[in-house]
Amino acid sequence: MQSHPKHLPADERRAVTVEAVIELAGSQNPSEITTSAIAKHMNLTQGALFRHFPTKDAIWQSVMEWVADHLLERIDNAAGGIESPLAAMRAMFMSHVEFVVEHPGVPRIMFGELQRAESTAAKRMAWTLIQRYAERVRARIEQGKAAGEIAPEVDTQAAATLFIGTIQGLVMQSMLSGDIQRIRTEAPGVFAIYQRGVRSAP
């Protein structure tokens, strides 16, 4: 159990709560994480938790907002300053992999939200994240075409979907294997195959 200070400013308390949910999701099914379990993990009462979040759904929405902000910031920083579009895409790919290794609870939460039949704020945030991510990948692909690195006939939308889907597939297989670390070993070779598929012929 993590020990968290009982008296924190509201913003810090919400941030610590989000981190607690991600920690818990790394070792158990996110759908089974109760507000009682979150409060216990934080050494708080449920009443203290609900002073900052009116409902459990509000907690999950904040978690997805945290994921979106931190993942997009991570890939933006990784690609920043790299002139080659394909090299920038590789940096984005590998930084996403590292993000997952550091926060294994995140993909569990993402997959859980996307499987829910009903529309929730967290699910909508997850979809928005994917859309914002895809915009970044499409921009790099178009830059790659302009630079002559990516074949002009490549379908930009399909290539962006494949980029994200390839990471999702790697994550899912690593989770199923019970060894999230294996994604680090497999990611470079998988990206190399993706790159060969979109690269311009020499």
Sequence and secondary structure as in RCSB ss.txt:
>XXXX:A:sequence
MQSHPKHLPADERRAVTVEAVIELAGSQNPSEITTSAIAKHMNLTQGALFRHFPTKDAIWQSVMEWVADHLLERI
DNAAGGIESPLAAMRAMFMSHVEFVVEHPGVPRIMFGELQRAESTAAKRMAWTLIQRYAERVRARIEQGKAAGEI
APEVDTQAAATLFIGTIQGLVMQSMLSGDIQRIRTEAPGVFAIYQRGVRSAP
>XXXX:A:secstr
     S   HHHHHHHHHHHHHHHHTTS GGG  HHHHHHHTT  HHHHHTT SSHHHHHHHHHHHHHHHHHHHH
HHHHTT  SHHHHHHHHHHHHHHHHHH THHHHHHHHHHH SS  HHHHHHHHHHHHHHHHHHHHHHHHHHHTSB
 TTS HHHHHHHHHHHHHHHHHHHHHHT TTHHHHHHHHHHHHHHHHHB   
